[in-house]
Amino acid sequence: MTSDDFSHLRSALADVVAIPVTPFAADGSLDIAAHRALLGRLLDGGVRTLTPNGNTGEFYALTPAERRTVTELTVGEAHGRAAVLVGVGHDVPTAVAAAEHARDAGAGMLMVHQPVHPYVSQDGWADYHRAIAEAVPGLGIVPYIRNPLLSGGVLAELGDACPNIIGVKYAVPDAARFAAFARDAGLDRFVWIAGLAELYAPAYFATGATGFTSGLVNVAPSVSLGMLDALRAGDYPAAMKTWEQIRVFEELRAARQSADNVTVVKEALASLGLCRRDVRAPSRVLPDDRRAEIAELIAGWSV
């Protein structure tokens, strides 16, 4: 296959790439009913790309069996209404097994989490992604890049070796670095996704991104999709009005190295009666005196 064979998947990445939360029941298990309801709400709200097992879905706090369940549940709920981009990671055999499971479940794409190993060389990073991409040549592959030391040239070489690497979720908080990296790797070769969500989307769109990830979309799909419409139209003043609207919410998620990234989203959903606020360690629920602040922040949104 060539990258052109993945054109329909490339289109799905140039969009709001939703990262659904993983709701938990009172006993700590997956809340399947709430999960289905939240996915249905996203789909009914117009979301066209779903990423099960993303960081906002607490990927690293789920067991392998739970990650498989989340994948199967998402593919089942999407059933032709949205593209599914399954998060995989950990050691190479674990990532490959998850990739093969995603393929067999009916997903079309994989998002490969940034390796968390303390010793990551650039060539080793490429080897890691190549092993996964070659195991499932029929799936579109999207590296999740959080390492500011990675060069665009390494990604360009990887893309030449693996034509199913079709997009990049770029999550280094530096718009100038993103612009250079995308051009060094190939601005038109890959679909560039602003991986730091709505807060960075306008700056990254201005230099080449055509999609952005979102956890906020769990709470208010119309807000995220409205920003996308404005960015696609080149209407940056309108996009920045949305940016101003969601700024404090997103800054709370990003504070203290994203300590409350998932917690704030789940608190907002809990305030709407959509799921429990429970998160798993190393995340932690907000204290009582902070909960009202989240509910007040989203009170004026169209949810």
Buried (B, 14 or more C-beta within 10 A) or exposed (E): EEBEEBEEBBBBBBBBBBBBBBBBBEEEEBBEEBBBBBBEBBBEBBBBBBBBBBBBBBBBBBEEEBBBBBBBBBBEBBEEBBBBBBBBBBEBEEBBBBBBBBBEBBBBBBBBBBBEEEEBEBEEBBEBBBBBBEBBEEBBBBBBBBBEEBBBEBBBBBBEEBBBBBBBBBBBBBBEBBBBBBEBBBBEBBBBBBBBBBBBBBBBBBBBBBBBBBBBBBBBBEBBBBBBBBBEEEEBEBBBEBBEBBBEBBEBBBEEEBBBBBBBBBBBBBBBEBBBBBBBEEBEBBEEEBBEBBEEBBEEBEB
